[in-house]
Amino acid sequence: MEPLVSIASRVFGYAQDKPLIFTEASFWVFFTILLAGYSFVYKAKTSRSLYLLIFSLFFYYKSSGLYFFLLIFSTICDYLIGWQVAKSRVEWKRKALVALSVAINLGVLGYFKYAYLFTDWVNQLLGTSLQVNNYVAQVWNAISGSSIDTSSIILPVGISFYTFQTISYTVDVYRRKVKPVKNIIDFGFYVSFFPQLVAGPIVRAAEFIPQLYQKYSLTQRELGHAIFLILNGLIKKVIISDYISINFVDRIFDAPLSYSGIENLLATYGYALQIYCDFSGYTDMAIGLALMLGFKLPLNFNSPYKATSITDFWHRWHISLSSWLRDYLYIPLGGNKKGSIRTYANLMVTMILGGLWHGANIRFVVWGGIHGAMLALEKFFGKLIPLQRHHKPALLRFAGAIITFHVVCLSWIFFRASSMSSAYNMLGQIFTRFGGSQVVDVVMGYSPVMLAMLVGFGTHWFPVTWKESIRGLFIKLPLAVKVAIAALVVMALLQVKSADVQPFIYFRF
């Protein structure tokens, strides 16, 4: 029989290769235990917040190990700064406090995300040979006596999301859009709420904090909706995203010159579907899990590949990030209030910085630059040919959707490729070695993957009324039928699930 110490170590210890993620059985054990205890505390608001804070911190510890303390540090800093901003009546002090919050948060984010990039720049400019050192691990080794490698920096899971979340809190307190949170337990819960902690959506304090002081409520309809979202998210992630990734997309992107242009193009389409199903699948599950606990998270995706322009795309894709960039970067830069040239420049700066938010690599700059340039072009032509989005001729909307989809797919090549040269190789294969005569052979050779892609894109492009009808029908089903459907979905997941853990794509950002 396994010793109790060994069991405790496995349950409560951190293992980098065994994170708590929604597609693993260990997470559902965790969530079942959470629900069992939640039934005793959900009626008392303070006890509920404390209980969920403890479980959320444990969840993050199991996902990030010692970087758990960075989350604690960020939470304490912004809680204290937020109170000081609200109390102060001197404008320059209020601005200085907001600047301090931004500096702390971006400083921590910059160190972990951009240390290698900045070090390379300094070495190239000054001819030095500076090396990156993980000072956080060094301090932890000194305190705990551990021997964590200090020669490399590992990006903490979810740091980009909770950093933006806490910055928006401080700024909104300064703008008097939200009052400071009453106690650090509530604020800590807001920052660390586990369903959306590691990959969003980025939740504004004004959206979430008021829910902490409301009575728990979960109707039968909401429960059905939550179950539907969770199952939908699991299907998107495991049956579509992971399957086409492992069996097709990764192979092509890893060695584009080994495959024909048609295979490279299909892999590009495949990645467009993969990242959508992966990220929106996570969001579906996050919203469903939160709803079961009595909290509502904002919509983060709205059929983005139906977009008829890049502007429309960003109204549908990663909505919480695009609205954050708009409210806390684009508008403060001047938005569209300082003339056309300044508007175009603001769009480019916003999208390039949005690209860098994803990673310290020129590929993300190119990805953001493509979107920024297209947004600027749409603004320019929109002034020349003013057309209402909902009153465009059907043929023009269809053409816009086709063009938008392919521009987005073009940008995804730079987002996904391992290097700029790999991205250029893919584009070279597509445009110079297409191999159109091989289309039938390629489709037949990858028929299971092509079928998964057809189902994925087909359901994505379903009319909204169809999707709402399916969701409504599921919600109205008796609970026993819902359970039976859930069991069938789990069986299907087990059939196609990879033996290796497949983290969500946005965990790396």
DAJO-V750691 format. One record per pair of residues at least 24 apart in sequence whose ideal C-beta (glycine too) atoms are under 7 Angstrom apart, sorted by the first residue. I is the first residue (numbers start at 0). J is the second residue. If there is no record, write none. Layout:
i:I j:J
i:I j:J
This chain:
i:13 j:60
i:13 j:61
i:13 j:64
i:15 j:64
i:16 j:500
i:18 j:61
i:18 j:62
i:18 j:502
i:19 j:58
i:19 j:61
i:19 j:62
i:20 j:502
i:20 j:503
i:21 j:281
i:21 j:284
i:22 j:233
i:22 j:236
i:22 j:237
i:22 j:501
i:23 j:500
i:37 j:292
i:41 j:215
i:41 j:293
i:42 j:215
i:44 j:211
i:44 j:212
i:45 j:184
i:48 j:184
i:48 j:185
i:48 j:188
i:48 j:211
i:49 j:184
i:51 j:188
i:51 j:192
i:51 j:292
i:52 j:184
i:52 j:187
i:52 j:188
i:52 j:191
i:54 j:193
i:55 j:188
i:55 j:191
i:55 j:192
i:55 j:193
i:55 j:196
i:56 j:191
i:58 j:193
i:59 j:191
i:59 j:193
i:59 j:196
i:62 j:156
i:62 j:197
i:63 j:155
i:63 j:156
i:65 j:139
i:66 j:155
i:69 j:107
i:69 j:155
i:69 j:158
i:70 j:161
i:70 j:191
i:73 j:104
i:73 j:107
i:73 j:161
i:73 j:162
i:73 j:165
i:74 j:186
i:74 j:187
i:74 j:190
i:76 j:100
i:76 j:103
i:77 j:165
i:77 j:168
i:77 j:169
i:78 j:180
i:78 j:183
i:78 j:186
i:80 j:169
i:81 j:168
i:81 j:169
i:81 j:172
i:81 j:179
i:82 j:179
i:84 j:169
i:84 j:172
i:84 j:173
i:85 j:172
i:85 j:178
i:85 j:179
i:93 j:173
i:97 j:169
i:97 j:170
i:97 j:173
i:100 j:166
i:100 j:169
i:101 j:166
i:104 j:162
i:104 j:165
i:104 j:166
i:108 j:158
i:108 j:159
i:108 j:162
i:111 j:152
i:111 j:154
i:111 j:155
i:111 j:158
i:112 j:154
i:112 j:359
i:113 j:359
i:114 j:152
i:115 j:359
i:116 j:359
i:154 j:507
i:156 j:197
i:156 j:506
i:157 j:196
i:157 j:197
i:157 j:198
i:159 j:356
i:159 j:508
i:160 j:197
i:160 j:198
i:160 j:199
i:160 j:201
i:161 j:190
i:161 j:196
i:163 j:201
i:163 j:323
i:164 j:190
i:164 j:201
i:164 j:202
i:165 j:190
i:166 j:327
i:167 j:203
i:167 j:204
i:167 j:323
i:167 j:327
i:168 j:204
i:170 j:327
i:171 j:203
i:171 j:204
i:171 j:205
i:176 j:205
i:177 j:204
i:177 j:205
i:177 j:208
i:180 j:208
i:185 j:211
i:194 j:285
i:194 j:288
i:194 j:289
i:195 j:285
i:195 j:289
i:195 j:296
i:197 j:506
i:198 j:281
i:198 j:503
i:198 j:505
i:198 j:506
i:199 j:282
i:199 j:299
i:199 j:319
i:200 j:282
i:200 j:296
i:200 j:297
i:200 j:299
i:200 j:319
i:201 j:319
i:201 j:320
i:201 j:323
i:202 j:296
i:202 j:297
i:206 j:297
i:210 j:294
i:210 j:295
i:215 j:293
i:216 j:293
i:217 j:291
i:217 j:293
i:220 j:474
i:221 j:290
i:222 j:291
i:223 j:473
i:223 j:474
i:223 j:481
i:224 j:290
i:224 j:474
i:225 j:287
i:225 j:290
i:225 j:291
i:226 j:287
i:226 j:481
i:226 j:485
i:227 j:470
i:227 j:473
i:227 j:474
i:228 j:283
i:228 j:284
i:228 j:286
i:228 j:287
i:229 j:284
i:229 j:287
i:229 j:288
i:230 j:485
i:230 j:488
i:231 j:283
i:232 j:280
i:232 j:281
i:232 j:283
i:232 j:284
i:232 j:287
i:233 j:284
i:233 j:488
i:233 j:492
i:234 j:488
i:235 j:276
i:235 j:279
i:235 j:280
i:235 j:283
i:236 j:276
i:236 j:277
i:236 j:280
i:236 j:281
i:237 j:492
i:237 j:495
i:237 j:496
i:238 j:491
i:238 j:492
i:238 j:495
i:239 j:272
i:239 j:276
i:239 j:451
i:239 j:455
i:240 j:273
i:240 j:276
i:240 j:277
i:240 j:280
i:241 j:497
i:241 j:501
i:242 j:451
i:242 j:495
i:243 j:269
i:243 j:272
i:243 j:273
i:243 j:448
i:243 j:451
i:243 j:452
i:244 j:273
i:245 j:497
i:246 j:448
i:247 j:445
i:247 j:448
i:248 j:273
i:252 j:415
i:252 j:416
i:255 j:421
i:255 j:424
i:255 j:425
i:255 j:428
i:256 j:424
i:256 j:428
i:258 j:428
i:259 j:428
i:259 j:432
i:259 j:434
i:259 j:437
i:260 j:428
i:260 j:429
i:260 j:432
i:260 j:433
i:260 j:434
i:261 j:433
i:261 j:434
i:261 j:435
i:261 j:437
i:261 j:438
i:261 j:441
i:262 j:441
i:263 j:425
i:263 j:428
i:263 j:429
i:264 j:429
i:265 j:441
i:267 j:408
i:267 j:411
i:267 j:412
i:268 j:408
i:268 j:452
i:269 j:452
i:270 j:411
i:270 j:415
i:271 j:407
i:271 j:408
i:271 j:411
i:272 j:452
i:272 j:455
i:272 j:456
i:274 j:411
i:274 j:504
i:275 j:303
i:275 j:304
i:276 j:455
i:277 j:503
i:277 j:504
i:278 j:504
i:278 j:505
i:281 j:503
i:281 j:505
i:302 j:459
i:304 j:404
i:304 j:459
i:305 j:400
i:305 j:460
i:306 j:400
i:306 j:403
i:307 j:396
i:307 j:399
i:307 j:400
i:307 j:403
i:308 j:377
i:308 j:399
i:308 j:403
i:309 j:370
i:309 j:373
i:309 j:374
i:309 j:377
i:309 j:403
i:309 j:406
i:310 j:374
i:310 j:377
i:311 j:388
i:312 j:403
i:312 j:407
i:324 j:349
i:324 j:353
i:328 j:352
i:342 j:378
i:343 j:375
i:343 j:378
i:346 j:371
i:346 j:374
i:346 j:375
i:346 j:378
i:347 j:371
i:347 j:372
i:347 j:375
i:350 j:374
i:357 j:508
i:358 j:508
i:361 j:419
i:362 j:413
i:362 j:414
i:362 j:416
i:362 j:419
i:362 j:422
i:363 j:414
i:365 j:413
i:366 j:410
i:366 j:413
i:366 j:414
i:369 j:409
i:369 j:410
i:370 j:410
i:373 j:406
